[in-house]
């Protein structure tokens, strides 16, 4: 009867002299090894989810910005991590940082789904 081994056990067994194919996919963040892409991708999404934009990421986007500004102007300036958040804002003109901050807070307070 063949027993299924978890990747962690499999990796520890790789030091044994038994012939096994090398692990094709290695996680750069934690060093876990996987034989196929689907296992590797499932690991990356579960163990290392993408970081949500922080307040400092949004502040970098706003640095040097002159108001009033539209959502489209903000989107063009934003780095990719913040761009998705900015695109969810209403398509209108923001007159000040306070106006934009209120819109971001309203977006954050919306129920998911």
Rosetta blueprint (number, residue, H / E / L):
1 X L
2 X L
3 X L
4 X L
5 X L
6 X L
7 X H
8 X H
9 X H
10 X H
11 X H
12 X H
13 X H
14 X L
15 X L
16 X L
17 X L
18 X L
19 X L
20 X L
21 X L
22 X L
23 X L
24 X L
25 X E
26 X E
27 X L
28 X L
29 X L
30 X L
31 X L
32 X L
33 X E
34 X E
35 X L
36 X L
37 X H
38 X H
39 X H
40 X H
41 X H
42 X H
43 X H
44 X H
45 X H
46 X H
47 X H
48 X L
49 X L
50 X L
51 X L
52 X L
53 X L
54 X L
55 X H
56 X H
57 X H
58 X H
59 X H
60 X H
61 X H
62 X H
63 X L
64 X L
65 X L
66 X L
67 X L
68 X L
69 X E
70 X E
71 X H
72 X H
73 X H
74 X H
75 X H
76 X H
77 X H
78 X L
79 X L
80 X H
81 X H
82 X H
83 X H
84 X H
85 X H
86 X H
87 X H
88 X L
89 X L
90 X L
91 X L
92 X L
93 X E
94 X E
95 X L
96 X L
97 X H
98 X H
99 X H
100 X H
101 X H
102 X H
103 X H
104 X H
105 X H
106 X H
107 X H
108 X H
109 X H
110 X L
111 X L
112 X L
113 X L
